[in-house]
Amino acid sequence: GLFWRVHALEVSTSLAWFALVTTASTWLLAFAYRNTKFQLKHRVAVRREDAVAREMARKLADEKKMSRKEKDE
């Protein structure tokens, strides 16, 4: 398309390099995302931890029939 006409590149000779660079770029992006995905999940979990703990404490306080050992578990 336009890229080939603007740079006056021959499609057949440049296609291999274009495919190679595209594949390498895709792999690098996937690698970078894989490394940051855990950090994002951890950050979300830390933010939700207090709210979940409060909610569980409220539910356990309502359950009068449970023994202390069961609540600790």
Secondary structure, DSSP 8 states (H G I E B T S, - for coil): -HHHHHTT--HHHHHHHHHHHHHHHHHHHHHHHHHHHHHHHHHHHHHHHHHHHHHHHHHHHH--SS-HHHHH-
